[in-house]
Amino acid sequence: MFNTQTINVTVKGNAAKVHLVSTGIVSVKTKFREARFKGLLAMADFMLEKKFTEWMPIWVMIIEHPEGVFVIDTGENANVNDKDYFKSSGFFANWFDTTQFRFMVESSEEIGPQLQQLNIDIKNVKAVILTHLHLDHIDGLKYFPSTEILVNKYEWEKPYGDLPKLYPSWFKPTLIELNETCDVFDRVKFLTASKDIALIQTPGHTYGHCSVLFKTDDYDIFFAADLCYTQQQFLEKKYAGANCSKKLAQGSYEKVTAYTKAHKTIFIPSHDGDAGRRLKEKIFV
């Protein structure tokens, strides 16, 4: 439903590629995507409603960089369609994740087969960068048992809404201290020696939620993950009902807004159906 998009870029004069692939599709409660209230009231509001959104992508971004291949999030897997998939996480998690979301994922849409389609050998992936620990961002981890996996240390220490029972048994990520700065952002870690890929803490959806900034020679690409659901939601300063903190989300919006006003930026939330077109056509915020 959402086609893979690939663009060629340069970094420090060297060739690089960016791929945006959707690992299946997801639909959520409409008030989960856009809240009328905040806090517990927002949660009750979306849990009680019956209306779902349209189908949305589950984007993963892949950067073929001069320093190696970086995979940002790992997307969903086809097992999420199994009726007992969430039972190991307990009664509430099983009820919540089977009533508040709908998934459609084919095995061919998982990140492993998609990398193969792009002629990228998983052995050549330098690192997987996880923006946060929610299942639709980590359920493709099964393909990366021998790859370094990077997670914001604060996200690991103070998770929100994660399901550890669904983690692979071998999952022991490298925990990253975000102790650098970049422009308006004060919790950052550059992940390349050339300092053009950065993990940036953008809390709100979870306490340690991160976005990934890729600075090319001509413009920036900001993989916003679940900072918001769509670019339009971000521009209109509307917030998701599932955020751990509206106040934190507002602070993240303010910093990202300031950054995108000062830099030519392609903005890619994880579930924005129009993000692929904006990447392909190089449409800035």
Summary of the structure (lengths in Angstrom):
residues: 285
radius of gyration: 17.5
end to end distance: 24.0
largest distance: 53.2
contacts: 977
relative contact order: 0.17
helix: 31%
strand: 31%
